[in-house]
């Protein structure tokens, strides 16, 4: 195919470059997200943690074939503001997995726990800037899920 005008050649070059960039970032984004939060593996689930219609965090769940890693990432006006946030987990074989991650953070709380041969449940807690616990989001609401 011979492109006749310089404008056509430039437009084609830009389109191919953008397509390459978009394809590359789609492939690498999940691994980068896991590493960003101190996790390994692939993202297998996520859910928003909301109170009165406002999303204060999003919880991400990662799995590497042996370990689960849960990361609660602050959103909106809480992102970048030091305040208390926590993540905890339970397994059907071990009960409460200790320790979770509970502290005053700018961006997220995360921790990794053994999950091979186990079903899990996760809880994200968020406190407002006055120190009141406004979210206790236990997922799933009853029982366990994501059996490894």
VENPEDA-V227685 format. One record per backbone hydrogen bond with DSSP energy under -1.0 kcal/mol. CO is the residue of the C=O (numbers start at 1). NH is the residue of the N-H. If there is no record, write none. Layout:
<<CO	NH> <CO	NH>>
This chain:
<<5	9> <6	10> <7	11> <8	12> <9	13> <10	14> <11	15> <12	16> <13	17> <14	18> <15	19> <16	20> <17	21> <18	22> <19	23> <20	24> <21	25> <22	26> <23	27> <24	28> <25	29> <28	32> <29	33> <30	34> <31	35> <32	36> <33	37> <34	39> <35	38> <42	63> <45	61> <47	59> <49	56> <49	57> <51	54> <54	51> <56	75> <57	49> <58	73> <59	47> <60	71> <61	44> <61	45> <62	69> <63	42> <66	115> <66	116> <67	64> <68	113> <69	62> <70	111> <71	60> <72	109> <73	58> <75	78> <76	79> <78	81> <83	105> <84	127> <85	103> <86	125> <87	101> <88	123> <89	97> <90	121> <91	95> <95	91> <101	87> <103	85> <105	83> <106	80> <107	74> <109	72> <111	70> <113	68> <115	118> <118	148> <119	92> <120	145> <121	90> <122	139> <123	88> <124	137> <125	86> <126	134> <126	135> <128	131> <132	128> <135	126> <137	124> <139	122> <145	120>>
